Amino acid sequence: MKLAIIVGSTRPNRQTHKEAKWVNKTAKEMEGIEPQVIDLADYPMPFFNEPMSPRYNPNREIGIEAKKWLDAIKDFDAYVFVTPEYNHSITGVLKNALDYITSELYHKPSAVVSHGSVGGARAAVQLKEILSESRTVVIPNAVAFIGVSEGVDEEGNISETLKANPYGPQAALISTLEELKWYSDALAKARG
């Protein structure tokens, strides 16, 4: 399974990149998963302002910046969206990036890994609903991580205490990635 791990924040001093590195490290240790981190900071795009929904626009003229983003994500088998919670929701930059999507995620599975004061749970709920419009299969499993700033270092290593907790974020992530792989294999067969 080729897995895209999308970093959903671009602000300075963000913690999201550390969480994405942790997801990447964990995925690399699992059989059959080839992860790659895609950082929205590398894909600056103007606010979405096309005259109609890209899905229904046969004459769509897409800008260079958005095309670069869509080309970067289209060939993966599955996706993990890593998001912080800003004002009880996802970041504006992540929502903007999702507004450009047409068929890139069709019939492929996605999972959400969030962080924030309540683990980013409110952002995760909203992100799952937003993702469903892109026709991705949003899996039920998710990871809501409280305390990323203290629990994960700059290289993506989770603290030994959190790693050892059978009900903690490491166990939740492994379970989520296993579920994502199952969906990815099943949907790949269905897509032919």
C-alpha positions as CSV (number, residue, x, y, z in Angstrom):
1,M,0.0,0.0,0.0
2,K,1.4,3.4,-1.0
3,L,0.4,5.7,1.8
4,A,0.3,9.5,1.7
5,I,0.6,11.2,5.1
6,I,-0.7,14.7,4.6
7,V,0.6,17.4,7.0
8,G,-2.5,19.6,7.5
9,S,-0.8,22.7,9.1
10,T,1.7,25.2,7.7
11,R,2.2,27.7,10.6
12,P,5.5,28.3,12.3
13,N,6.1,26.3,15.5
14,R,3.4,23.7,14.5
15,Q,3.3,20.3,16.1
16,T,1.6,18.6,13.2
17,H,4.8,17.8,11.4
18,K,6.1,15.9,14.5
19,E,2.8,13.9,14.5
20,A,3.2,13.2,10.8
21,K,6.8,12.0,11.3
22,W,5.5,9.6,14.1
23,V,2.8,8.2,11.7
24,N,5.5,7.8,9.0
25,K,7.9,6.0,11.4
26,T,5.2,3.7,12.6
27,A,4.0,2.9,9.1
28,K,7.5,2.1,7.9
29,E,7.8,-0.6,10.6
30,M,4.6,-2.3,9.3
31,E,4.6,-4.9,6.6
32,G,3.2,-3.9,3.2
33,I,3.1,-0.1,3.8
34,E,5.2,2.4,1.8
35,P,4.6,5.7,3.5
36,Q,5.4,9.2,2.2
37,V,4.9,12.5,4.0
38,I,3.3,15.3,2.0
39,D,3.5,18.6,3.7
40,L,1.0,21.3,2.7
41,A,3.8,23.8,3.4
42,D,5.4,22.6,0.2
43,Y,2.2,23.3,-1.8
44,P,1.1,26.9,-1.3
45,M,-2.1,27.5,-3.1
46,P,-4.4,30.5,-3.5
47,F,-7.8,30.3,-1.9
48,F,-10.0,28.2,-4.0
49,N,-12.0,30.5,-6.3
50,E,-13.0,28.4,-9.4
51,P,-16.3,29.4,-10.9
52,M,-17.9,26.0,-10.1
53,S,-17.1,22.7,-8.4
54,P,-14.1,21.1,-10.0
55,R,-16.0,17.8,-10.1
56,Y,-18.7,19.2,-12.4
57,N,-16.5,21.5,-14.5
58,P,-15.4,19.7,-17.8
59,N,-13.6,22.9,-18.9
60,R,-11.6,23.3,-15.6
61,E,-8.5,25.4,-15.9
62,I,-6.5,24.6,-12.9
63,G,-3.7,26.8,-11.6
64,I,-0.1,25.6,-11.5
65,E,0.1,25.5,-7.7
66,A,-3.1,23.4,-7.3
67,K,-2.0,21.1,-10.1
68,K,1.3,20.4,-8.3
69,W,-0.7,19.4,-5.2
70,L,-3.2,17.2,-7.1
71,D,-0.4,15.5,-9.0
72,A,1.5,14.8,-5.7
73,I,-1.5,12.9,-4.2
74,K,-3.2,11.2,-7.0
75,D,-1.2,8.0,-7.3
76,F,-1.4,6.8,-3.7
77,D,-3.5,3.8,-2.5
78,A,-4.5,5.3,0.9
79,Y,-4.2,8.5,2.9
80,V,-3.7,9.7,6.5
81,F,-4.7,13.3,7.1
82,V,-2.8,14.7,10.1
83,T,-4.6,17.7,11.5
84,P,-4.5,20.0,14.5
85,E,-7.6,21.5,15.9
86,Y,-8.0,25.3,15.3
87,N,-11.1,26.9,16.8
88,H,-12.9,23.5,17.0
89,S,-12.2,22.7,13.4
90,I,-9.5,21.9,10.8
91,T,-7.0,24.4,9.5
92,G,-8.0,26.8,6.7
93,V,-5.0,25.6,4.6
94,L,-6.2,22.0,4.8
95,K,-9.8,22.9,3.9
96,N,-8.5,24.9,1.0
97,A,-6.4,22.0,-0.3
98,L,-9.4,19.6,-0.1
99,D,-11.5,22.1,-2.0
100,Y,-9.3,21.5,-5.1
101,I,-9.7,17.7,-5.1
102,T,-11.8,16.0,-7.8
103,S,-11.3,12.3,-8.4
104,E,-7.8,11.8,-6.8
105,L,-9.2,10.0,-3.7
106,Y,-12.1,8.1,-5.4
107,H,-12.6,4.7,-3.9
108,K,-9.5,4.8,-1.8
109,P,-9.4,4.8,2.0
110,S,-8.5,7.7,4.3
111,A,-7.9,7.9,8.0
112,V,-7.6,10.9,10.3
113,V,-4.9,11.5,12.9
114,S,-5.5,14.6,15.0
115,H,-4.1,16.5,17.9
116,G,-5.2,19.4,20.2
117,S,-6.6,20.1,23.6
118,V,-9.1,17.3,23.3
119,G,-6.9,15.3,20.9
120,G,-8.3,17.3,18.0
121,A,-11.5,15.2,18.2
122,R,-13.8,18.1,17.0
123,A,-11.5,18.7,14.0
124,A,-11.4,15.0,13.3
125,V,-15.2,14.7,13.2
126,Q,-15.4,17.6,10.8
127,L,-12.6,16.4,8.6
128,K,-14.2,13.0,8.2
129,E,-17.3,14.6,6.9
130,I,-15.4,16.9,4.5
131,L,-13.4,14.0,3.2
132,S,-16.5,12.0,2.4
133,E,-17.4,14.5,-0.3
134,S,-14.2,13.6,-2.2
135,R,-15.6,10.0,-2.4
136,T,-12.8,8.6,-0.3
137,V,-13.8,5.8,2.1
138,V,-13.2,7.3,5.5
139,I,-12.5,4.5,7.9
140,P,-14.0,4.5,11.4
141,N,-10.7,4.2,13.2
142,A,-8.9,7.4,14.1
143,V,-6.2,8.7,16.4
144,A,-6.9,11.7,18.7
145,F,-3.6,12.6,20.4
146,I,-3.5,14.8,23.5
147,G,0.0,16.2,24.3
148,V,1.9,15.8,21.0
149,S,4.2,18.6,22.0
150,E,5.5,16.6,25.0
151,G,4.8,13.1,23.7
152,V,6.6,13.2,20.3
153,D,10.0,14.6,19.6
154,E,11.2,16.4,16.5
155,E,12.2,13.2,14.8
156,G,8.8,11.6,15.3
157,N,9.7,9.4,18.2
158,I,6.9,8.8,20.7
159,S,7.8,8.7,24.4
160,E,8.4,5.2,25.8
161,T,5.6,5.7,28.3
162,L,3.0,6.4,25.6
163,K,4.4,3.7,23.4
164,A,4.0,1.1,26.1
165,N,0.4,2.1,27.0
166,P,-1.8,-0.6,25.5
167,Y,-4.7,1.9,25.2
168,G,-2.5,4.9,24.2
169,P,-1.8,6.7,20.9
170,Q,0.7,4.2,19.6
171,A,-1.7,1.3,19.9
172,A,-4.4,3.4,18.4
173,L,-2.2,4.3,15.4
174,I,-1.2,0.7,14.8
175,S,-4.8,-0.3,14.8
176,T,-5.8,2.5,12.5
177,L,-3.0,1.7,10.0
178,E,-3.9,-2.0,10.1
179,E,-7.5,-1.1,9.3
180,L,-6.5,1.3,6.6
181,K,-4.3,-1.4,5.0
182,W,-7.3,-3.8,5.1
183,Y,-9.5,-1.3,3.4
184,S,-6.8,-0.4,0.9
185,D,-6.4,-4.1,-0.2
186,A,-10.1,-4.6,-0.4
187,L,-10.7,-1.4,-2.4
188,A,-7.8,-2.1,-4.8
189,K,-9.3,-5.4,-5.7
190,A,-12.7,-3.8,-6.2
191,R,-11.2,-1.1,-8.4
192,G,-9.6,-3.9,-10.5
